[in-house]
């Protein structure tokens, strides 16, 4: 019962601390991620759409079936590049919308 009182009394200090810790860990994870074929395909589709205006109508290449259907991947990765031309833009976009959804719920 004492633990519950501690959390209730210190909620206004713990809430921002854990929120900022989560935000820091998401950037830390992204900056230490090993780039493989899937990540290169995603950023390539985003940059092709950003630089040439040709948005692909399919997703990443799959090992057996050809390509995964869906063009949302190119838009989600490519649209933040119109704001900031940086490979960090899509990841920052994801974090921004995660924070927005977190505060709206």
Buried (B, 14 or more C-beta within 10 A) or exposed (E): EEEEEEEEEEEEEEEEEEEEEEBEEBEEEBEEEEEEEEBEBBBBBBBBBBEEEEBBEBBBEEEEEEEEEEBEBBBBBBBBBEEEEEBEBBBBBBBEEEBEEEEEE
